[in-house]
């Protein structure tokens, strides 16, 4: 408006021509129209926010406030430790490694003989057999080891595969933590 008034003042004293005054008035009209349109869009956006926030119709939201900048307070090493201890996939894989280790140990134990011992006391109506005791000992020796060797190889391969998958996921987790930490620190520097 000041620009239009300045143009009119200059025209009245003869220092500007009529086209300058008309241009200033046209620009003023455009600005007023833009202001009306922007106010309408603001009202529409506020009504949409009220609806999305499930607030009663007609309630005003108020002017938006500047958001607080949250700073990264944990060090990279603490974030890495927390991620390695709490990521469910890593915890599951640790349990799987333990399971496959036990399977490999069990497969190695199949090379040993099976020993059985049994003790029992009988009770019978026959007085000769009543309170008699039996002791039994048994042993099973493995004679062919091909099956046991194959089971040990399979169990060992499963254990190594589980360990490899764990290390791969661990490395991807540490990379993600480092990558996200660098991005957060870069964003903090941009804000500052």
C-alpha positions in Angstrom: 0.0 0.0 0.0 2.9 2.3 0.7 4.3 1.7 -2.7 0.9 2.7 -4.3 0.7 5.8 -2.1 4.3 6.8 -3.0 3.5 6.3 -6.7 0.4 8.5 -6.3 2.3 11.2 -4.4 5.0 11.3 -7.1 2.3 11.5 -9.8 0.6 14.4 -8.1 3.8 16.4 -8.0 4.7 15.4 -11.6 7.7 13.2 -10.8 6.0 9.9 -12.0 3.8 9.1 -15.0 0.3 7.6 -14.8 1.5 4.1 -15.9 3.6 3.8 -12.8 0.6 4.6 -10.6 -1.6 2.1 -12.5 1.1 -0.6 -12.1 1.4 0.1 -8.4 -2.4 -0.2 -8.0 -2.6 -3.4 -10.0 0.2 -4.9 -7.9 -1.7 -3.9 -4.7 -4.9 -5.5 -6.0 -3.0 -8.8 -6.7 -1.5 -8.7 -3.3 -4.9 -8.2 -1.6 -6.3 -11.1 -3.7 -3.4 -13.4 -2.7 -3.9 -12.4 1.0 -7.6 -13.4 0.8 -6.7 -16.7 -0.9 -4.0 -17.5 1.6 -6.4 -16.8 4.5 -9.0 -19.1 3.0 -6.4 -21.9 2.5 -5.3 -21.4 6.2 -8.8 -21.8 7.4 -9.3 -24.9 5.3 -6.0 -26.4 6.6 -6.9 -25.7 10.2 -10.3 -27.4 9.7 -8.6 -30.4 8.2 -6.2 -30.6 11.2 -9.1 -30.4 13.6 -10.7 -33.3 11.8 -7.5 -35.4 11.6 -6.9 -34.8 15.3 -10.5 -35.8 16.1 -11.2 -32.6 17.9 -14.7 -31.1 18.2 -15.8 -29.1 15.1 -15.1 -25.4 15.4 -12.3 -25.7 17.8 -9.2 -23.7 17.0 -5.7 -25.1 17.0 -3.7 -22.0 17.5 -0.5 -20.9 16.0 2.2 -23.5 15.5 5.2 -23.3 17.8 8.8 -23.8 16.9 9.7 -27.5 17.6 12.2 -28.3 20.2 15.4 -29.7 18.8 16.2 -33.1 20.4 19.9 -33.8 20.7 21.5 -37.2 20.5 22.7 -37.8 24.1 24.1 -41.3 23.8 27.6 -42.1 22.5 28.1 -44.3 19.5 29.5 -47.1 21.7 26.4 -47.1 24.0 24.1 -47.1 21.0 25.9 -50.0 19.5 25.9 -51.9 22.8 22.2 -51.4 23.2 21.4 -52.4 19.7 23.5 -55.6 20.0 21.9 -56.6 23.3 18.3 -55.7 22.4 17.8 -56.4 18.7 15.4 -59.4 18.7 16.9 -61.0 15.6 20.3 -61.1 17.2 19.0 -62.5 20.5 17.2 -65.2 18.5 20.3 -66.0 16.5 22.4 -66.3 19.7 19.9 -68.9 21.0 20.1 -70.7 17.7 23.9 -70.8 17.8 23.7 -72.2 21.3 21.2 -74.8 20.0 23.4 -75.8 17.1 26.4 -76.1 19.4 24.5 -78.5 21.6 23.4 -80.5 18.5 27.1 -80.7 17.4 28.1 -81.9 20.9 25.3 -84.5 20.9 26.4 -85.7 17.5 30.0 -86.2 18.8 28.7 -88.1 21.8 27.1 -90.7 19.4 30.6 -92.1 19.0 30.7 -93.2 22.6 29.1 -96.5 23.7 25.7 -96.4 25.4 25.8 -97.8 28.9 22.7 -99.0 30.7 22.4 -100.0 34.4 19.2 -101.1 36.1 18.4 -102.2 39.6 15.1 -103.5 40.9 13.6 -105.2 43.9 10.7 -107.6 43.4 7.7 -108.1 45.5 5.8 -111.3 45.0 3.4 -113.5 46.7 5.9 -116.3 46.4 8.1 -116.1 49.5 11.2 -117.3 47.5 10.9 -114.4 45.1 9.7 -111.7 47.5 12.3 -109.0 48.1 14.7 -110.5 45.6 16.9 -108.0 43.7 18.1 -107.9 40.2 21.0 -105.9 38.7 21.3 -105.5 35.0 24.2 -103.9 33.1 24.2 -103.4 29.3 26.4 -101.7 26.8 25.8 -100.8 23.1 28.9 -100.3 21.1 28.8 -98.4 17.8 30.5 -100.5 15.1 30.0 -98.4 12.0 30.8 -94.7 12.3 29.7 -93.4 8.9 26.3 -92.2 10.2 27.9 -90.6 13.3 30.5 -88.8 11.2 27.9 -87.5 8.8 25.8 -86.2 11.8 28.8 -84.5 13.2 29.6 -82.8 9.9 26.0 -81.7 9.4 25.8 -80.3 13.0 29.1 -78.5 12.7 28.1 -77.0 9.3 24.8 -75.8 10.9 26.7 -74.3 13.8 29.1 -72.5 11.4 26.3 -71.2 9.3 24.4 -69.9 12.3 27.6 -68.1 13.5 28.2 -66.6 10.1 24.6 -65.4 9.8 24.9 -63.9 13.3 28.1 -62.0 12.4 26.5 -60.7 9.2 23.5 -59.4 11.0 25.7 -57.9 13.8 27.8 -56.1 11.1 24.6 -54.8 9.4 23.3 -53.6 12.7 26.5 -51.8 13.6 26.6 -50.2 10.2 23.0 -49.0 10.6 23.8 -47.5 14.0 26.8 -45.7 12.6 25.0 -44.5 9.5 22.0 -43.1 11.5 24.3 -41.5 14.1 26.2 -39.6 11.3 22.9 -38.5 9.8 21.6 -37.2 13.1 24.9 -35.4 13.8 24.8 -33.8 10.4 21.2 -32.7 10.9 22.2 -31.2 14.3 24.9 -29.2 12.6 22.5 -27.9 10.0 20.1 -26.8 12.7 22.9 -25.0 14.5 
